[in-house]
Each structure stands twice: as C-alpha cells, then as structure tokens.
Amino acid sequence: MSMSGDPQRESGPPPDHHGHRARLRQRLVGQGGDGLHDYELIEYLLALAIPRRDTKPLAKALLAEFGGIGALMAAPADELMRVKGIGETTIAAIKIVQATALRMLRTQVANRPVIANWQALIDYLHADMAHHLIERVRVLHLNTRNMLIRDELIAEGTIDEAAVHVRQILKRAMDLGSASIILVHNHPGGDPSPSRADIELTRSIATALKAPGIALHDHIIIGTQGHVSLRAQGLI
C-alpha cells in the first residue's frame, strides 16, 4: 500500500492517455512552456510523479482550488495534501519546481547591484511572497555597491513595531556591516497599499538607522495585485 497518498505505479500496458502525454511532451520540448496552457504544465508535471494516471483532472482541480499556478506553487504542503489524489510524491514535484524557479530568480538578484536590477528584485519577491497566507517580514542587507549580502526572514504574523523589533534590525545591520537595507513584507489579502502601521514602522526604522549611517533604501509591500514602494510613494 502506498503511504504517500499517490496512486501506485502498476505494471501492464500503457493507458489510453499515453498518446496524449507524448503529444504534450513533444509540444513542451518543441515549443517550450509558452506552447502549453497552465493546466497542461501542471498536468505534465504531475504525470512525472504519477505516470500511470490521467493527471489532467487533478491539474485542473489544483489550479481551481488554489487560484492559479503561482498560488499552487506557494501552497503549504498540508494544504496540498487535503486535495484528493495528492500525496508526498506529487507535493515534492510541485515544491522542486517552486524551489528551482526561486533559485533562478534569486541568482539574478544576487549577481548584480540591486538598485540597477530593480525589476529582477520585484520579480523574485513577488514569486516568493505574494501568495503566502500570513504576513512575513524580511530584510535585504546591501553593501556599499548595493550588492545583496544577506536576505533574512525576521518575523511572521501581524506586522507592527513590536513584532518586528526595530532595535534587532539595527543591531543586525551593524553586525553585518550593511550600508543600507530594504525592508519587505507581504499583504496576504492581495492589496499592497500601506497601512498606517506600515508607515509608522518604516519611519521608526529609518530614524533608528540614521545614527550609525545606515540607509533605509526602501520598504516594499508585496501583494497578489502588485507591489508598492514606500519610497516611490514619498513615505520615506
């Protein structure tokens, strides 16, 4: 018996969907991902984990359940496990794709000055944070050349000054020798518009960093509907 929840791999002749899967493979290899619909990408990914099952219905069910490919990739394992037909093998397949995509995006950020590569930074942060179900706060530490030297998650949950600990951010920046930092957090509701608490926190951090000469370059809020830069809004 399979303990993971994935259907067992049975022996025997290829099922009727074998030809369909071969055609998907040919389109993927010949045209790249742009040649397939979202559900077809997920269908073929699931087929690698569940080779003897028609995975199209499961792919469509997953996209409908989580609201799209980005939210599906970011979904916690326990949420994925609640979908009928999903087990540890299929979850691992989804998570390895997510991890690979994030690694590629993060590499683009790490290899060039962040300020000169702003869109790559936004793409990375959106992919990593937009679909989380709780608020997460991270600090990006930059050197004098605006290169990323550390990317740290510092808090989860409701965001306010008490949760984030301004002094902790200041101490960490000094310990790392950061020339500047970028504060980032997400809004699970989707709207990245800053709240009063977001603005107050930003100003508290900017004030604390002034004494040692560390700049708060920006506070970026990420949501499924886009992002907001508090510096661009004139709030820093």
C-alpha positions in Angstrom: 0.0 0.0 0.0 1.2 3.5 -0.8 1.7 5.6 2.3 2.1 8.9 0.5 -1.4 9.1 -0.9 -0.2 8.9 -4.6 -1.7 6.2 -6.7 0.5 3.1 -7.0 2.5 2.5 -10.2 1.0 -0.5 -11.7 2.5 -2.8 -14.3 0.8 -3.5 -17.6 0.2 -1.9 -21.0 0.2 1.9 -21.3 -3.2 3.5 -20.5 -5.2 5.4 -23.1 -3.7 8.8 -22.1 -0.2 7.6 -23.1 -0.5 9.2 -26.5 -1.9 12.4 -25.2 1.1 12.7 -22.8 3.5 12.0 -25.6 2.0 14.9 -27.6 2.3 17.2 -24.5 5.9 16.2 -24.2 6.5 17.0 -27.9 4.9 20.4 -27.6 6.9 21.2 -24.4 10.2 20.2 -26.0 9.4 21.8 -29.3 7.7 25.0 -28.3 8.7 25.5 -24.6 6.4 26.4 -21.8 4.7 29.1 -23.9 3.1 26.4 -26.0 1.1 25.0 -23.2 -1.8 26.2 -21.0 -1.2 26.4 -17.3 -3.2 23.2 -16.6 -1.1 21.4 -19.2 2.1 22.4 -17.5 0.8 21.1 -14.2 -0.7 18.1 -15.9 2.7 17.1 -17.3 4.5 17.8 -14.0 2.1 15.6 -12.1 2.5 12.9 -14.8 6.2 12.6 -13.9 5.1 11.8 -10.3 2.0 9.7 -11.2 3.0 8.1 -14.5 0.1 5.7 -14.8 -2.8 8.1 -14.2 -4.6 10.7 -16.3 -3.5 13.8 -14.5 -5.4 16.4 -16.4 -8.4 16.4 -14.0 -6.1 16.7 -11.0 -4.2 19.5 -12.6 -7.4 21.5 -13.2 -8.6 20.7 -9.7 -5.4 22.1 -8.2 -5.5 25.3 -10.2 -9.1 25.8 -9.3 -8.5 25.1 -5.6 -5.6 27.5 -5.2 -6.5 30.1 -7.8 -3.6 29.8 -10.2 -0.1 28.5 -10.8 1.7 30.9 -8.5 -0.6 30.2 -5.6 -0.3 26.5 -6.2 3.5 26.5 -6.2 3.5 28.5 -2.9 0.8 26.5 -1.2 1.9 24.8 2.1 2.3 21.0 2.0 -0.5 20.4 4.4 -2.9 22.4 2.2 -1.9 20.5 -0.8 -2.3 17.2 1.0 -6.0 17.9 1.5 -6.7 17.7 -2.2 -7.9 14.2 -3.1 -5.2 12.4 -5.1 -2.3 14.4 -3.8 0.4 12.7 -1.8 4.1 13.2 -0.8 5.5 12.4 -4.3 3.3 15.0 -6.1 3.9 17.6 -3.4 7.7 17.0 -3.8 7.3 17.5 -7.6 5.5 20.8 -7.1 8.0 22.0 -4.5 11.0 21.2 -6.5 9.7 23.3 -9.4 9.0 26.2 -6.9 12.4 25.9 -5.4 14.2 25.9 -8.8 12.2 28.9 -10.0 13.0 30.9 -6.9 16.7 29.9 -7.0 16.9 31.2 -10.6 15.2 34.4 -9.7 17.3 34.9 -6.6 20.5 34.3 -8.6 19.6 37.2 -11.0 19.2 39.4 -7.9 22.4 38.3 -6.2 24.7 38.7 -9.2 24.1 42.4 -9.9 23.6 45.6 -7.9 20.0 45.6 -6.6 19.3 49.2 -7.4 20.3 48.7 -11.0 18.3 45.4 -11.3 15.1 46.5 -9.6 12.7 44.6 -11.8 14.5 41.3 -11.1 14.2 42.0 -7.4 10.5 42.7 -7.6 10.0 39.5 -9.7 11.9 37.5 -7.1 10.0 39.0 -4.1 6.6 38.6 -5.8 7.3 34.9 -6.7 8.5 34.2 -3.2 6.0 36.2 -1.1 2.8 37.2 -2.9 0.9 34.1 -2.2 1.7 33.4 1.4 -1.3 33.2 3.7 0.3 35.1 6.6 2.4 38.2 6.7 6.1 37.7 6.5 8.8 40.4 7.0 12.3 40.1 5.6 15.3 42.4 5.5 17.6 42.6 2.5 21.1 43.8 3.5 23.2 45.7 0.9 26.8 46.7 0.8 28.3 50.0 -0.4 28.0 48.7 -4.0 24.3 47.9 -3.5 25.0 44.2 -3.8 22.9 41.8 -1.7 24.9 40.4 1.2 22.1 38.8 3.2 18.4 38.1 2.8 16.8 37.3 6.1 13.2 36.4 7.3 12.8 38.3 10.6 9.1 37.9 11.5 5.8 36.2 10.7 2.3 37.2 11.6 0.7 40.6 12.1 3.2 43.3 11.3 3.8 46.1 13.8 6.7 47.7 15.5 6.5 45.3 18.5 6.6 42.2 16.3 9.5 43.4 14.1 11.8 44.8 16.8 13.4 47.9 15.4 16.5 47.5 17.6 17.0 44.0 16.4 17.1 45.2 12.8 19.5 47.9 13.7 21.9 45.5 15.5 21.8 43.0 12.7 22.6 45.7 10.1 25.5 46.9 12.2 26.8 43.3 12.8 26.7 42.7 9.0 28.3 46.0 8.1 25.3 46.8 5.9 25.5 50.1 4.1 21.7 50.1 3.5 18.7 47.8 3.9 15.5 47.1 2.1 12.5 46.1 4.3 10.0 43.8 2.6 6.7 42.3 3.7 3.6 40.9 2.1 -0.1 41.5 2.4 -2.0 38.2 2.2 -5.2 40.0 1.2 -3.6 40.9 -2.1 -3.8 44.7 -1.9 -0.2 46.1 -1.3 -1.4 49.5 -0.2 0.5 50.5 3.0 -1.4 50.7 6.3 -0.8 53.3 9.0 1.2 50.7 10.9 3.4 50.0 7.8 4.1 53.7 7.5 4.9 54.2 11.2 7.1 51.1 11.3 9.0 52.4 8.2 9.7 55.8 9.8 10.8 54.2 13.1 13.3 52.0 11.3 14.6 54.9 9.2 15.1 57.0 12.3 16.9 54.2 14.2 19.3 53.6 11.2 20.3 57.3 10.9 22.7 57.4 13.9 25.1 54.7 12.5 24.8 56.0 9.0 22.8 53.1 7.5 20.2 54.0 4.9 16.7 52.5 4.7 16.6 52.4 0.9 13.0 51.3 0.7 10.1 49.4 2.2 8.4 47.2 -0.4 5.0 45.7 0.2 4.1 42.7 -2.0 0.6 41.5 -2.8 -1.0 39.4 -5.5 -2.3 42.6 -7.0 1.2 44.1 -7.4 3.7 45.9 -5.2 4.1 49.3 -3.5 7.4 51.1 -2.8 7.1 53.4 0.1 10.0 55.5 -1.2 8.2 55.9 -4.5 5.1 57.0 -2.6 7.2 59.7 -0.8 6.7 58.0 2.6 10.4 57.6 3.4 
